[in-house]
Amino acid sequence: MIGRRPVILLFAGSTRGGSCNGRLAALVAREIALRDAEARLLSLADYPMPLYDGDDEMARGVPEAALKLADQMLAADGVFIASPEYNHSLTPLLKNSIDWLSRVQGDRRRGLWTQRVFAIGAASVDAFAGIRSLMQLRLILENALGARVLVEQVAVPHADAAFDARGNLAGEPAAQVERLVAALIAEAARR
């Protein structure tokens, strides 16, 4: 690890213009870039995948977009996911992306979930701050896929008014970002 900066991949589970979670992922990326690490912020819009269907997988295999996203993850030491909350759970986009990634096989699958550290966050316009989506995401990553997810997480309530004009946060959400970024870089550097 000496002489090599850890690489952190970041994305949001929303591709909507002005997404609060897109803003959260961008903020975390900026904070990572200010430290001795490399931030690679991407959009799931650049990795379009059909709705997961086992018959489709049998007929056509895993979509090329899922393989490319897996390659991005494999090249990273850590991953940060900003998860919007839809009906107390993940967005269909994020769940579908994870489902397809879980079907990647061969060398690309080896260590995809277990050989890098994951961190999660959510921003929501309500007072619950996306906590319910984070609970679901943590359950999927840890229990279903065997990923190591940091205890530190970010939950931004009333996110429609929480970000300033420069995309920064104040108060407890800002402190959560600081703690998460420090822990994520430290754990990613150990990889």
C-alpha beads as a LAMMPS data file, in Angstrom:
LAMMPS data file: protein, C-alpha beads

191 atoms
190 bonds

1 atom types
1 bond types

-500.0 500.0 xlo xhi
-500.0 500.0 ylo yhi
-500.0 500.0 zlo zhi

Masses

1 110.0

Atoms # bond

1 1 1 0.000 0.000 0.000
2 1 1 2.971 2.335 0.491
3 1 1 2.996 5.008 -2.184
4 1 1 -0.470 4.118 -3.515
5 1 1 -3.529 6.163 -2.736
6 1 1 -6.686 4.146 -2.063
7 1 1 -9.340 4.379 -4.771
8 1 1 -12.947 4.958 -3.693
9 1 1 -15.817 4.391 -6.131
10 1 1 -18.963 6.428 -5.439
11 1 1 -22.464 6.432 -6.898
12 1 1 -26.056 7.202 -5.995
13 1 1 -29.051 4.928 -6.374
14 1 1 -30.816 7.691 -8.306
15 1 1 -30.146 9.235 -11.690
16 1 1 -32.752 11.986 -11.320
17 1 1 -31.525 15.500 -12.047
18 1 1 -30.933 17.367 -8.796
19 1 1 -31.128 14.178 -6.731
20 1 1 -30.287 14.772 -3.069
21 1 1 -28.413 11.476 -3.067
22 1 1 -26.477 12.481 -6.155
23 1 1 -25.499 15.615 -4.244
24 1 1 -24.505 13.513 -1.233
25 1 1 -22.305 11.237 -3.383
26 1 1 -20.685 14.305 -4.967
27 1 1 -20.010 15.838 -1.543
28 1 1 -18.423 12.629 -0.238
29 1 1 -16.328 12.446 -3.434
30 1 1 -15.079 16.000 -2.856
31 1 1 -14.196 15.214 0.756
32 1 1 -12.297 12.080 -0.316
33 1 1 -10.400 14.027 -2.983
34 1 1 -9.277 16.525 -0.321
35 1 1 -7.546 13.684 1.511
36 1 1 -4.911 11.233 0.372
37 1 1 -7.304 9.127 -1.711
38 1 1 -8.736 9.026 -5.236
39 1 1 -12.489 9.485 -5.698
40 1 1 -14.185 8.005 -8.777
41 1 1 -17.748 9.294 -8.948
42 1 1 -19.978 7.585 -11.493
43 1 1 -23.631 7.569 -12.486
44 1 1 -25.722 4.428 -12.810
45 1 1 -27.250 6.128 -15.874
46 1 1 -24.040 5.160 -17.672
47 1 1 -24.658 1.470 -16.832
48 1 1 -28.195 0.748 -18.108
49 1 1 -29.431 -2.769 -17.382
50 1 1 -32.734 -4.484 -18.067
51 1 1 -34.895 -5.506 -15.146
52 1 1 -33.333 -8.670 -13.708
53 1 1 -34.991 -11.817 -15.055
54 1 1 -33.530 -15.301 -14.638
55 1 1 -34.783 -16.408 -18.051
56 1 1 -33.186 -13.350 -19.654
57 1 1 -29.932 -14.164 -17.876
58 1 1 -30.060 -17.763 -19.139
59 1 1 -30.695 -16.612 -22.706
60 1 1 -28.361 -13.616 -22.914
61 1 1 -26.051 -13.746 -19.909
62 1 1 -25.129 -10.852 -17.652
63 1 1 -25.472 -7.474 -19.433
64 1 1 -22.270 -5.777 -20.558
65 1 1 -23.159 -2.773 -18.378
66 1 1 -23.117 -4.992 -15.264
67 1 1 -19.719 -6.393 -16.254
68 1 1 -18.347 -2.869 -16.767
69 1 1 -19.726 -1.733 -13.411
70 1 1 -18.183 -4.819 -11.779
71 1 1 -14.836 -3.876 -13.340
72 1 1 -15.162 -0.382 -11.829
73 1 1 -15.821 -1.928 -8.414
74 1 1 -12.936 -4.381 -8.759
75 1 1 -10.578 -1.484 -9.483
76 1 1 -11.593 0.241 -6.230
77 1 1 -10.479 -0.324 -2.661
78 1 1 -13.731 1.023 -1.278
79 1 1 -17.257 1.850 -2.443
80 1 1 -19.676 4.517 -1.210
81 1 1 -23.359 4.170 -2.115
82 1 1 -25.870 6.976 -1.558
83 1 1 -29.271 5.308 -1.312
84 1 1 -32.541 7.164 -1.848
85 1 1 -35.595 5.759 -0.083
86 1 1 -38.633 4.595 -2.042
87 1 1 -41.479 3.130 0.021
88 1 1 -39.160 2.489 2.979
89 1 1 -36.653 0.592 0.841
90 1 1 -34.091 0.902 -1.977
91 1 1 -34.813 2.402 -5.345
92 1 1 -35.595 -0.111 -8.102
93 1 1 -32.521 1.182 -9.965
94 1 1 -30.164 0.417 -7.091
95 1 1 -31.714 -2.962 -6.276
96 1 1 -31.628 -4.014 -9.936
97 1 1 -27.984 -2.959 -10.271
98 1 1 -27.047 -4.965 -7.177
99 1 1 -29.056 -7.970 -8.422
100 1 1 -27.219 -7.981 -11.766
101 1 1 -23.837 -7.440 -10.074
102 1 1 -24.552 -10.443 -7.865
103 1 1 -24.837 -12.569 -11.036
104 1 1 -21.370 -11.685 -12.368
105 1 1 -19.268 -14.858 -12.594
106 1 1 -15.654 -15.929 -13.035
107 1 1 -12.701 -13.692 -12.270
108 1 1 -14.926 -10.621 -12.103
109 1 1 -16.974 -12.159 -9.285
110 1 1 -14.026 -13.203 -7.156
111 1 1 -13.893 -10.738 -4.298
112 1 1 -16.352 -8.279 -5.831
113 1 1 -18.188 -7.928 -2.518
114 1 1 -15.671 -9.297 -0.022
115 1 1 -12.357 -7.692 -0.970
116 1 1 -13.271 -4.029 -0.614
117 1 1 -14.937 -1.986 2.087
118 1 1 -18.375 -0.440 1.611
119 1 1 -19.886 2.698 3.134
120 1 1 -23.464 3.886 2.813
121 1 1 -25.425 7.078 3.165
122 1 1 -28.838 8.521 2.416
123 1 1 -30.408 11.922 1.980
124 1 1 -34.157 12.342 2.181
125 1 1 -36.592 15.234 2.193
126 1 1 -38.360 13.783 5.236
127 1 1 -37.254 13.601 8.869
128 1 1 -36.323 9.894 8.670
129 1 1 -33.272 10.769 6.513
130 1 1 -33.424 7.587 4.434
131 1 1 -32.609 5.370 7.430
132 1 1 -35.035 2.662 6.298
133 1 1 -33.312 2.353 2.910
134 1 1 -29.945 2.170 4.677
135 1 1 -31.193 -0.698 6.850
136 1 1 -32.291 -2.599 3.738
137 1 1 -29.080 -1.830 1.845
138 1 1 -26.906 -2.916 4.775
139 1 1 -28.869 -6.168 5.062
140 1 1 -28.400 -6.963 1.364
141 1 1 -24.715 -6.054 1.264
142 1 1 -23.727 -7.805 4.498
143 1 1 -26.053 -10.792 4.733
144 1 1 -26.737 -11.664 1.105
145 1 1 -23.399 -10.693 -0.448
146 1 1 -20.895 -10.971 2.416
147 1 1 -19.662 -7.378 2.101
148 1 1 -18.002 -5.510 4.940
149 1 1 -19.998 -2.315 5.504
150 1 1 -18.667 0.366 7.823
151 1 1 -20.643 1.137 10.963
152 1 1 -20.277 4.844 10.164
153 1 1 -22.989 6.061 7.816
154 1 1 -24.529 9.341 6.717
155 1 1 -28.226 10.162 7.091
156 1 1 -29.345 13.612 5.931
157 1 1 -32.897 14.647 6.935
158 1 1 -34.773 17.447 5.159
159 1 1 -32.177 17.173 2.383
160 1 1 -34.071 19.533 0.085
161 1 1 -32.907 22.362 2.387
162 1 1 -29.796 20.772 3.944
163 1 1 -27.255 21.479 1.183
164 1 1 -25.941 25.005 0.750
165 1 1 -25.275 26.630 -2.637
166 1 1 -21.845 24.959 -2.808
167 1 1 -23.269 21.507 -2.064
168 1 1 -21.999 21.392 1.526
169 1 1 -23.792 20.278 4.663
170 1 1 -23.732 21.729 8.181
171 1 1 -24.290 20.342 11.657
172 1 1 -24.558 16.644 12.404
173 1 1 -24.790 15.498 8.755
174 1 1 -21.481 17.280 8.037
175 1 1 -19.908 15.578 11.062
176 1 1 -21.236 12.217 9.817
177 1 1 -19.606 12.829 6.425
178 1 1 -16.288 13.630 8.117
179 1 1 -16.378 10.458 10.231
180 1 1 -17.446 8.270 7.319
181 1 1 -14.788 9.620 4.940
182 1 1 -12.023 9.172 7.523
183 1 1 -13.095 5.597 8.290
184 1 1 -13.605 4.690 4.624
185 1 1 -10.169 5.914 3.572
186 1 1 -8.491 4.219 6.545
187 1 1 -10.149 0.882 5.807
188 1 1 -9.602 1.141 2.051
189 1 1 -5.905 1.847 2.630
190 1 1 -5.607 -1.509 4.439
191 1 1 -6.760 -3.435 1.387

Bonds

1 1 1 2
2 1 2 3
3 1 3 4
4 1 4 5
5 1 5 6
6 1 6 7
7 1 7 8
8 1 8 9
9 1 9 10
10 1 10 11
11 1 11 12
12 1 12 13
13 1 13 14
14 1 14 15
15 1 15 16
16 1 16 17
17 1 17 18
18 1 18 19
19 1 19 20
20 1 20 21
21 1 21 22
22 1 22 23
23 1 23 24
24 1 24 25
25 1 25 26
26 1 26 27
27 1 27 28
28 1 28 29
29 1 29 30
30 1 30 31
31 1 31 32
32 1 32 33
33 1 33 34
34 1 34 35
35 1 35 36
36 1 36 37
37 1 37 38
38 1 38 39
39 1 39 40
40 1 40 41
41 1 41 42
42 1 42 43
43 1 43 44
44 1 44 45
45 1 45 46
46 1 46 47
47 1 47 48
48 1 48 49
49 1 49 50
50 1 50 51
51 1 51 52
52 1 52 53
53 1 53 54
54 1 54 55
55 1 55 56
56 1 56 57
57 1 57 58
58 1 58 59
59 1 59 60
60 1 60 61
61 1 61 62
62 1 62 63
63 1 63 64
64 1 64 65
65 1 65 66
66 1 66 67
67 1 67 68
68 1 68 69
69 1 69 70
70 1 70 71
71 1 71 72
72 1 72 73
73 1 73 74
74 1 74 75
75 1 75 76
76 1 76 77
77 1 77 78
78 1 78 79
79 1 79 80
80 1 80 81
81 1 81 82
82 1 82 83
83 1 83 84
84 1 84 85
85 1 85 86
86 1 86 87
87 1 87 88
88 1 88 89
89 1 89 90
90 1 90 91
91 1 91 92
92 1 92 93
93 1 93 94
94 1 94 95
95 1 95 96
96 1 96 97
97 1 97 98
98 1 98 99
99 1 99 100
100 1 100 101
101 1 101 102
102 1 102 103
103 1 103 104
104 1 104 105
105 1 105 106
106 1 106 107
107 1 107 108
108 1 108 109
109 1 109 110
110 1 110 111
111 1 111 112
112 1 112 113
113 1 113 114
114 1 114 115
115 1 115 116
116 1 116 117
117 1 117 118
118 1 118 119
119 1 119 120
120 1 120 121
121 1 121 122
122 1 122 123
123 1 123 124
124 1 124 125
125 1 125 126
126 1 126 127
127 1 127 128
128 1 128 129
129 1 129 130
130 1 130 131
131 1 131 132
132 1 132 133
133 1 133 134
134 1 134 135
135 1 135 136
136 1 136 137
137 1 137 138
138 1 138 139
139 1 139 140
140 1 140 141
141 1 141 142
142 1 142 143
143 1 143 144
144 1 144 145
145 1 145 146
146 1 146 147
147 1 147 148
148 1 148 149
149 1 149 150
150 1 150 151
151 1 151 152
152 1 152 153
153 1 153 154
154 1 154 155
155 1 155 156
156 1 156 157
157 1 157 158
158 1 158 159
159 1 159 160
160 1 160 161
161 1 161 162
162 1 162 163
163 1 163 164
164 1 164 165
165 1 165 166
166 1 166 167
167 1 167 168
168 1 168 169
169 1 169 170
170 1 170 171
171 1 171 172
172 1 172 173
173 1 173 174
174 1 174 175
175 1 175 176
176 1 176 177
177 1 177 178
178 1 178 179
179 1 179 180
180 1 180 181
181 1 181 182
182 1 182 183
183 1 183 184
184 1 184 185
185 1 185 186
186 1 186 187
187 1 187 188
188 1 188 189
189 1 189 190
190 1 190 191
